[in-house]
Every structure is written in C-alpha cells, then in structure tokens.
Amino acid sequence: MDSQTTSSPVLLSSPAQEKSLPQCVFYSIEYPGYVLPSSVSQAVQNLGGQCKVDHAFRRTSTKTQALLELSLRPGNPFAHPVPGDVVGTNNLLLKVVKKKRKTTVDNPLRPADGTLGEYTAEIAGVLAKTARFRSMVDFQYYPDMADPVAKLRQAMDKMDVDALCSYIIPIRDSDKTSRPLITNMRVDDEEMNLDPQLRNISQTPDTSRGNQLSHTHLRLFPPPLFSRQTIPQGYNFKANTASMISTAVDEETGEERKRLINRMRWKGYGPASITFSDAHVPDEAPKAVQEGRSQINDSTLKKLEALFVDRPIWTRMSLFNQFSAAEARDILNSKLLLPLCCYVFQDGPWRDTLVRFSYDPRQDSNSRFYQRLYFRNANHPIARPSVTTRRQDRSASNDQSRGQDKDLERKRRDNRYSHIFDGQTLTKETAAFQLCDIVDPMLKKMIEDSEGLRETCNERDGWYTTHTFEQIKMVLRHKFFSLLEGHPASDEECHALLLANEGSTKAAISQRNQKLRAGKHNMAKGALRPEDAAAMRLRATLDRNMKSFQSQR
C-alpha cells in the first residue's frame, strides 16, 4: 500500500491573533444562592444595598470597609449575617451570544424544534475584584419578637423616638412561673429537632398536660456572635489519631478509670528555675528535656558545655555572642540545648542569668563577678510590631536572604562584643551587664576591690555591701547615659559625683527600708523580705484598727 495514501494529513497551525483587552473593569460577587434576573435587586438589598457594595469595591477602601455581610433575613436584627471578603482577581468576563438558525430535514443532529444554535464569545472586560463567601454561617437563634426587648431593638434600627421614649423595663417573671410558648400545637405535629431528654418531653405525649407545651420563659436574646470559627476543620468524624487510652486504678476503691490522653500535646522545654530562697540548686535537666536529648545537635551541645566549664554564669547575650549567627539561631530554635546545660534564677542578684548545673553562686564569693546590673532607658521604649508588620518583614527578609547572608554575618561579628562595657563605646541602648563584662578601668577597680564584701550572700546586693554596690551602680549609670548623650564621662567626673553624693547615698541607704515595696518579690529590685513584708502588713492593720477604734469613741 502506498505510504502517501495511508499517512494522515499534516495540520498547519498558525499563531493566535493578538487582541487587546477592553479597558472596562467589572466586579463580581459569588452570591451563595440562586439569583434570577428578576431578583437581582433583592440580592443587592441582602448585601446591604448598592451603596455598601460600592464602598466595598472602592479602590481606596480600607480592610474593614472591604467586607460584605449577606443577611438572609434583612428584617430580623437578631439574624447573624454571612461574612464575605473582597479579594483581588485577574479574571476575564466573557459575553456569550447564541444565534439560532433553521436546520435541514436530512441533518441527523437536528433538534426537536428544528433550530440549531451558533455560539459566539467575546471578552467584555476584566474582573479586578471578587467578593467571596467562603466562611461558615454562624449559629442562628430566633427569639420571641413579641418581647419588649425585641421591639426596643427594632425601634432602635428604625430610630423610632416615640417607641424609645415609651419603653418600660418589663417586670421579670418568677423562675417558677411558666408560660406557654407554643399554643394550639400537638407534640406529634412538632418537628422534634432536639433530644427529648433535653426538652423534658417523653416520646409519648402526656395527655394530662393538654395540647400546650409549657416552658419557663427565659427571654434569651442572641449575642452579636456565637462562634469565631469561620473555617471548618477536616476531622472526617474521626477521633484524634494522636490520642491514646490511659487506664488508672483508684488505690482506695480499686475502681478502674479510663481516659483519653493526647500523645502529641505540647511539652514545655524551658530550663529549670529556682528562687533565691530555695536551698538546693538543680543537678540535671528536667525529665521532659532529657527525653528529647536525641533531637539536638551534639557538636553544639558540647560547645555549650565547654563554655559553662570555663565560665559558670552567662547572660543570653554574652553566651550567644560566642557563636556564629547560624549557631545562635539553632540554639534558639531547638528549645532543648540551653535547658540541658543550665538553670536560671527567678530573682536575686543573678536574675535571668544562665547558671551551670550543680553550681551555687550563693556559696562562692567569686560569683560576685557574675552579678547582673540592669538600667532602664525610658527614651528607648520596646514596641512590639504588629502581626502584619512581622509577616511583611519576614517575607521581605526571605526574598533578600540570599544576598544579605554576608552582611548579616559581618554585623554579627561586629556585635560580638555588645555584652561588654568599656566606658568609651556604646554597643546597645539598654544597660544589662554582668560585672565580669565591665572592662572600664575605674569600674573594674571598684568591682575587684575586696574590702566592700559581705560574709554571706544577700538577696538584694549579692556579695557586696550595700554602700559598695550603690557606688558601682552610680558610676555605671553615669557613664552609660553619658554615652547615650554622645560624650564619654571621665573618671574625674565620676569621682566628683561620688563625693557629691556620699552623704545622700548613706541617707538613702538608711531610709531604704521605708521605700521598699511589700507587694514585690524580687529583692534585687527593691522588694522586702517575706518576714519584713508580713510585719509591715501587720503594723498597717493594727494602725488601721486603732484609727477606726478612736473614731468610734
């Protein structure tokens, strides 16, 4: 057979003809209902009217204005509307036209009416925005509209001044008084949508009660919103796959009880924490942290343990400055590395510091060099950005992360000494330093001076006497805030400051107990001891009772 006769014909294709899009812009609404051409006006009215629709699709509309609410019961103020969102789209609006023409008798595809359709489509415009109703409808509750409160609500919508002025608070019926809510209706004719046990009605109607259903008149009115859940959860009517049955036996009664426990529940991985008054320090990490030891990087853990061997107490900033940016990020994200190496103090001179396990700074006088000083900077408020700002910053950082890795690493190297204070360079705008990280010559000499020390550790001043610790804080505060103002403070200024405040410092120390706050718990920040706070409260109670007794006489 000839190959030319058997081969299929080659179809020659030509590029599609380019056409310009019309400049007319349309907006679409995905109305969750069947809309006839004659009911378009009613659908717009259910959306709040044409003015509300225009405001939602306006280009300069805010996020709150770009919301549509579909009310399926426009005349009922207690019916909760269906929320809708206006989103940007790049859709095209097609205009389809059907032309009818007569067909011949011998056409096998001839329709019953003898006509054949011919369709043509053209682009009418661009759909720039679309209103969608994808959220779940809120629960609905229809109250008694004959109630005076319901009539008052309707009068407020209509701005009926006469009805508002004539409103009188109705007399509340007794809880024991019942009134028929549904009259002339038999039980077997009512739609039993509720469990009969919930309605206190048996399956067989009680003929002794008559044909009326009597209930307590509760006069319940629905809130503005029942549920905040707008997206359904796809649980497929199945139990939680992470749940397991746990059996517990009561030791007294021997009764066996079963309950469901979520195996994937969140387990806190925070470090062990103690207060200054606790007698013992932790020797190891909590049990929940030890169970997750297999999830961490061993090389980073060994480096952390080596740092705690060289120095038993760190602040978070000083510890993170010993690592690269990637390693510091891994330590923060793991949530397990730090709790495996250290514990923290909730109060006292080492508040919010990371302390090596089994090391008690209250028993070692050399731990005074690791005490922490903190000054607040009122001109540098800490403002937490909004969720939207954080998302935008995160998106921008992800887009530019590849080109900025070198810059971030260079900034990280420059900030490796941000925990050190030398009196000449300002590394950060908040003062939070350990005494061992202060390398200023004058302050270092005051810190290493062994004359102003205590024999036992104090909860407020640590191993230093109150006078010595106040002088260290005074000089550090003056030097730090001088750097904030743009000029370093000299040692002569600090010596003059100490001499000028020598008398006032002693007076402040002697009157310090009068300024302590009984309601606080951190003595390093001005709190009283528990026994002193109890004595102060008792004295205040006795004075108050004495004044009331004298007034009665």
C-alpha positions in Angstrom: 0.0 0.0 0.0 1.3 3.4 -0.9 2.6 5.3 2.2 1.3 8.6 0.9 -2.3 7.4 0.9 -2.1 6.0 4.4 -0.4 8.9 6.1 -2.6 11.3 8.0 -2.7 14.9 6.7 -0.4 17.4 8.3 -2.3 20.2 10.1 -0.7 23.5 9.7 -1.1 25.7 12.8 -0.7 29.4 12.8 -0.1 31.7 15.9 -3.2 33.0 17.6 -4.2 36.5 16.8 -3.4 39.0 19.5 -6.3 41.1 20.7 -6.2 44.0 23.2 -8.2 43.6 26.4 -11.1 46.1 26.9 -10.4 48.8 29.4 -13.8 48.4 31.1 -13.4 47.0 34.7 -16.1 44.8 36.3 -16.6 43.5 39.8 -18.1 40.1 40.6 -20.0 38.7 43.6 -20.1 35.0 44.3 -23.6 35.0 45.8 -24.3 31.9 47.8 -27.7 31.4 46.4 -29.8 31.1 43.3 -30.4 34.5 41.7 -33.0 35.1 39.0 -32.9 38.1 36.7 -35.9 39.4 38.5 -34.4 39.0 42.0 -31.1 40.9 41.4 -32.4 43.9 43.3 -33.3 41.7 46.3 -29.9 40.1 46.3 -28.2 43.5 46.3 -30.5 44.6 49.2 -29.5 41.5 51.1 -25.8 42.6 50.7 -26.6 45.9 52.4 -27.7 47.9 49.4 -25.9 49.4 46.4 -24.0 52.0 48.5 -22.5 49.3 50.7 -21.4 47.3 47.7 -19.8 50.3 46.1 -17.8 51.1 49.3 -16.6 47.5 49.4 -15.2 47.6 45.9 -13.8 51.0 46.1 -10.1 51.2 45.3 -9.3 53.3 48.4 -11.4 51.2 50.8 -9.7 50.0 54.0 -9.6 46.4 55.2 -12.7 46.9 57.4 -14.6 48.6 54.6 -13.8 45.8 52.1 -16.2 43.4 53.9 -19.6 42.4 52.8 -22.3 40.9 55.0 -25.0 38.9 53.5 -28.2 39.0 55.5 -30.6 36.2 54.6 -33.2 37.8 56.9 -32.9 41.5 56.3 -35.8 42.5 58.5 -34.6 40.5 61.6 -31.9 42.3 63.6 -31.1 39.2 65.6 -30.1 37.1 62.5 -26.4 36.8 62.1 -25.1 37.7 58.6 -22.8 35.6 56.4 -19.3 37.3 56.2 -17.7 37.8 52.9 -14.3 39.1 51.8 -13.3 41.2 48.7 -10.2 39.7 47.1 -8.2 40.8 44.1 -8.5 38.7 41.0 -7.3 38.7 37.3 -10.3 37.1 35.7 -12.0 37.9 32.3 -15.7 38.5 31.7 -16.9 36.7 28.6 -20.1 37.7 26.7 -21.6 34.6 25.1 -24.2 35.1 22.4 -26.3 32.2 20.9 -27.7 32.6 17.4 -30.4 30.2 16.2 -30.8 29.1 12.6 -33.0 26.7 10.8 -31.7 23.2 10.0 -32.4 20.9 7.0 -34.5 17.8 7.1 -31.7 15.4 6.3 -29.5 16.7 9.2 -29.2 13.9 11.7 -28.3 16.4 14.5 -31.5 18.2 14.0 -33.0 19.4 17.3 -36.7 18.8 18.2 -37.7 22.4 17.4 -35.8 22.4 14.1 -33.3 25.1 15.2 -29.5 24.8 15.5 -27.5 27.1 17.9 -24.5 29.0 17.0 -22.4 30.5 19.8 -20.0 33.4 19.8 -17.9 34.7 22.7 -16.1 37.9 23.2 -14.2 39.5 26.2 -16.3 42.2 27.8 -13.8 43.3 30.4 -11.6 42.5 33.3 -12.7 41.3 36.8 -10.3 43.1 39.1 -12.1 42.2 42.4 -14.4 39.4 43.5 -16.5 39.1 46.7 -16.4 35.6 48.1 -18.4 34.0 50.8 -16.2 31.1 51.9 -16.8 31.3 55.7 -19.2 29.2 57.7 -22.5 30.7 58.6 -22.8 31.5 62.3 -25.4 29.8 64.5 -28.9 31.3 64.3 -31.4 31.9 67.1 -34.8 33.3 66.6 -36.1 35.0 69.8 -39.7 35.9 70.6 -40.3 39.1 68.6 -43.3 40.0 70.8 -41.0 40.6 73.7 -40.5 44.2 74.7 -36.7 44.0 74.3 -37.1 42.7 70.8 -39.5 45.6 70.0 -36.9 48.0 71.5 -34.3 46.6 69.2 -36.4 47.1 66.2 -37.2 50.7 67.3 -33.5 51.4 67.5 -33.0 50.3 63.9 -35.9 52.4 62.7 -34.9 55.4 65.0 -38.5 55.4 66.4 -38.2 58.1 69.0 -41.7 57.6 70.4 -41.1 53.9 70.9 -37.8 54.5 72.6 -39.2 57.1 75.0 -42.2 54.9 75.9 -40.1 51.8 76.6 -40.5 50.5 80.2 -38.4 47.7 81.7 -40.7 44.7 81.8 -41.4 43.0 85.2 -39.4 39.8 85.4 -41.4 36.7 85.8 -40.6 34.3 88.6 -38.4 31.4 87.6 -41.2 29.0 88.9 -43.8 30.7 86.7 -44.3 29.1 83.3 -46.0 30.5 80.3 -46.9 28.7 77.1 -44.5 29.4 74.3 -46.3 27.4 71.7 -50.1 27.2 71.7 -52.5 25.1 69.8 -49.8 22.7 68.7 -49.7 19.0 69.4 -46.5 17.2 70.3 -46.7 14.8 67.4 -47.0 17.7 65.0 -43.9 19.5 66.2 -40.6 19.0 64.5 -38.5 17.2 67.1 -35.1 18.6 66.3 -33.8 18.2 69.9 -33.3 15.2 72.0 -36.5 14.6 74.0 -34.4 14.3 77.2 -33.2 17.9 76.7 -36.7 19.2 76.3 -38.0 17.1 79.3 -40.6 15.5 76.9 -41.1 11.8 76.7 -41.5 10.0 73.4 -45.2 9.5 74.1 -47.2 12.7 74.6 -48.6 13.3 78.1 -52.4 13.8 77.5 -52.8 15.0 81.1 -50.9 18.2 80.2 -53.2 19.1 77.3 -52.1 20.1 73.9 -49.9 23.0 75.0 -46.2 22.9 75.7 -45.4 24.8 78.8 -41.8 26.0 79.4 -40.1 28.6 81.6 -39.9 31.9 79.9 -36.2 32.6 79.8 -36.2 35.6 77.5 -32.9 34.8 75.9 -31.5 37.1 73.2 -28.6 36.0 71.0 -25.2 37.7 71.3 -23.7 39.5 68.3 -21.6 36.4 67.5 -21.8 32.8 68.6 -18.7 31.3 67.1 -15.4 32.8 65.9 -14.5 29.7 63.9 -15.0 30.5 60.3 -13.1 27.7 58.6 -14.3 24.1 59.2 -11.9 21.5 60.5 -11.5 18.4 58.4 -11.7 15.8 61.1 -13.9 13.5 59.0 -15.9 12.4 62.1 -12.8 10.6 63.4 -11.1 10.8 66.8 -7.7 12.4 67.2 -5.1 10.0 65.8 -2.6 11.1 68.5 -4.9 10.2 71.4 -4.5 7.0 73.4 -6.5 5.4 76.2 -4.9 5.6 79.6 -6.0 3.4 82.5 -5.8 4.5 86.1 -6.8 2.5 89.2 -8.0 4.2 92.3 -5.9 2.9 95.3 -8.8 3.3 97.8 -11.7 1.9 95.9 -9.9 -0.2 93.3 -12.1 1.3 90.6 -10.6 1.4 87.1 -11.0 4.5 85.1 -10.1 5.2 81.5 -9.5 8.5 79.8 -8.0 9.7 76.5 -4.6 11.4 76.5 -3.1 13.3 73.6 0.4 11.9 73.0 1.3 14.9 70.8 0.5 17.5 73.4 3.0 20.3 73.9 5.7 19.6 76.4 7.5 22.5 77.9 11.2 22.5 77.3 12.1 25.5 79.5 15.2 25.4 81.7 14.8 24.6 85.4 14.3 27.7 87.5 14.6 28.4 91.2 14.3 31.3 93.5 17.0 32.8 95.7 15.3 31.3 98.8 15.5 27.7 97.5 18.0 25.7 99.5 19.3 23.4 96.7 20.2 24.0 93.0 19.3 21.6 90.2 21.9 18.9 89.3 20.4 17.9 86.0 17.8 19.0 83.4 14.1 18.3 83.8 12.8 14.9 82.7 10.9 16.2 79.7 14.1 17.9 78.5 16.2 14.7 78.9 13.7 12.7 76.8 14.3 15.0 73.9 18.1 14.8 74.0 18.2 12.7 70.8 16.7 15.6 68.8 19.6 18.0 69.3 23.0 18.6 67.7 25.8 17.0 69.8 28.5 19.3 68.5 26.6 22.5 69.6 25.8 20.9 73.0 29.5 20.0 73.6 30.5 23.6 72.7 27.9 24.9 75.2 29.1 22.6 77.9 32.7 23.7 77.4 31.7 27.3 77.7 29.9 26.6 81.0 33.0 24.9 82.3 35.1 28.0 81.6 32.5 30.4 83.0 29.7 29.1 85.2 27.2 32.0 84.7 26.3 33.7 81.4 23.7 36.1 80.2 21.9 35.1 77.0 23.5 37.9 75.0 27.0 37.2 76.2 26.5 33.4 75.5 25.1 33.9 72.0 28.0 36.3 71.1 30.3 33.3 71.4 28.6 31.6 68.4 28.0 32.4 64.8 24.7 33.7 63.6 23.6 30.3 62.3 24.6 28.5 65.5 22.8 31.1 67.7 19.7 30.7 65.6 19.9 26.9 66.0 20.2 27.3 69.8 17.1 29.5 69.9 15.1 27.2 67.6 16.0 23.9 69.3 14.5 24.9 72.7 16.5 22.0 74.2 20.1 23.0 74.1 20.1 25.6 76.9 17.9 23.6 79.3 20.3 20.7 79.0 23.2 22.8 80.2 22.0 25.2 82.8 19.2 26.5 85.1 18.0 30.1 85.8 17.3 32.2 88.9 13.9 33.9 89.0 15.1 36.7 91.4 18.1 37.9 93.2 21.5 39.3 92.0 21.7 36.6 89.2 18.2 37.1 87.9 17.6 35.9 84.3 21.1 34.5 84.0 22.1 31.0 82.8 23.9 29.1 85.6 25.7 25.8 85.2 24.2 22.8 86.9 25.3 22.0 90.5 26.9 25.4 90.8 25.5 27.5 93.6 26.7 31.2 93.4 25.3 31.8 96.9 28.1 29.7 98.3 31.0 31.0 96.3 32.2 34.6 96.8 33.9 34.6 93.4 30.4 34.5 91.8 30.1 38.2 92.7 31.8 39.0 89.3 28.8 37.4 87.5 26.1 39.5 89.2 23.9 41.3 86.8 23.1 45.1 86.6 20.3 46.5 84.6 19.2 50.1 83.9 16.0 51.1 82.1 16.2 53.6 79.3 13.0 55.5 79.1 13.9 57.0 75.8 14.2 53.6 74.2 10.7 52.0 74.5 10.3 48.4 73.4 7.4 48.4 70.9 6.2 45.1 69.7 5.4 45.2 66.0 2.0 44.1 64.7 1.4 40.7 63.2 1.1 42.2 59.7 4.4 44.1 60.1 6.1 40.9 61.2 4.8 39.0 58.3 5.8 41.7 55.8 9.3 41.9 57.4 9.6 38.1 57.2 8.6 38.0 53.6 11.0 40.7 52.7 13.8 39.0 54.6 13.1 35.7 52.8 13.2 37.4 49.4 16.5 39.1 50.2 18.1 36.4 52.4 20.5 35.1 49.7 22.0 38.4 49.0 22.2 39.5 52.6 23.9 36.5 54.3 27.3 38.1 54.1 26.0 41.4 55.5 24.3 39.6 58.4 27.5 37.7 59.2 29.5 40.9 59.2 27.0 42.6 61.5 27.1 39.6 63.8 30.9 39.8 64.0 30.6 43.5 64.9 28.1 42.8 67.6 30.1 40.0 69.3 31.2 42.5 72.0 27.8 44.0 72.6 27.8 42.5 76.1 31.0 44.3 77.1 31.1 47.8 78.6 34.3 49.7 78.2 33.0 53.2 79.1 34.0 54.6 75.6 31.8 52.7 73.1 28.0 52.4 73.1 27.1 48.9 71.9 23.4 48.9 72.7 20.7 51.3 74.0 19.8 49.3 77.1 22.2 48.7 80.0 22.2 45.0 81.1 25.7 43.9 82.0 27.4 41.3 84.2 30.2 42.7 86.4 32.8 40.5 84.7 31.9 42.0 81.3 32.7 45.6 82.5 36.2 46.4 81.4 36.2 50.1 82.2 39.3 50.7 84.4 37.6 52.7 87.1 34.6 50.4 87.4 36.8 47.3 87.2 38.9 48.5 90.1 35.7 49.1 92.2 34.4 45.6 91.3 37.6 43.8 92.2 38.0 45.6 95.5 37.7 43.0 98.2 37.1 45.5 101.1 33.4 46.1 100.4 32.3 42.4 100.6 29.9 40.5 102.9 30.5 37.3 104.7 27.2 35.8 103.4 25.3 36.4 100.2 22.5 38.9 100.3 19.4 38.6 98.1 19.4 42.3 97.2 23.1 43.2 96.8 24.8 39.8 96.4 28.2 39.5 97.9 28.8 43.3 98.0 27.8 45.6 100.8 25.0 48.0 100.1 27.3 51.0 100.0 29.8 49.5 97.6 27.1 48.1 95.3 25.3 51.5 95.2 28.6 53.2 94.2 29.2 50.8 91.4 25.7 51.3 90.0 26.0 55.1 90.3 29.2 55.2 88.3 27.9 52.7 85.7 24.7 54.6 85.3 26.5 57.9 84.8 29.0 56.5 82.3 26.3 54.7 80.3 23.8 57.6 80.0 26.7 59.9 79.1 27.4 57.7 76.1 23.8 57.9 75.2 24.1 61.7 75.2 27.1 61.5 72.8 30.1 62.0 75.1 32.0 59.6 77.3 32.3 60.5 81.0 35.8 61.0 82.5 37.0 59.4 85.7 37.2 62.9 87.3 33.5 63.4 86.7 32.7 60.1 88.4 34.9 60.8 91.4 33.3 64.2 91.8 29.9 62.5 91.5 30.8 60.0 94.3 32.0 62.8 96.6 28.9 64.9 96.0 26.6 62.0 96.7 28.4 60.5 99.6 26.1 61.9 102.2 23.0 61.4 100.2 24.0 57.8 99.4 24.3 57.0 103.1 21.0 58.7 103.9 19.3 56.8 101.0 20.7 53.5 102.4 19.4 54.3 105.9 16.0 55.1 104.6 15.9 52.3 102.0 13.7 50.1 104.1 11.0 52.8 104.0 10.9 52.8 100.2 10.8 49.0 99.8 7.7 47.6 98.1 5.9 44.9 100.1 4.0 43.7 97.1 7.1 42.7 95.0 9.1 39.5 95.2 12.5 40.4 93.7 14.6 41.9 96.5 17.3 42.9 93.9 14.7 45.3 92.5 13.5 46.7 95.9 11.3 44.1 97.5 11.1 43.3 101.1 12.0 40.0 102.8 8.9 37.8 103.4 9.1 38.3 107.2 9.6 42.1 106.9 6.7 42.3 104.5 4.5 40.3 106.9 5.5 42.6 109.8 4.7 45.7 107.7 1.2 44.4 106.8 0.6 43.6 110.4 1.6 47.0 111.5 -0.6 48.6 108.9 -3.5 46.5 110.0 -3.0 47.5 113.7 -2.8 51.2 112.8 -5.9 51.0 110.8 -7.8 49.2 113.5 -6.6 51.8 116.1 -7.8 54.7 113.9 -11.2 53.1 113.5 -11.5 52.4 117.3 -10.6 56.0 118.1 -13.2 57.3 115.6 -15.9 55.2 117.2 -15.1 56.6 120.7 
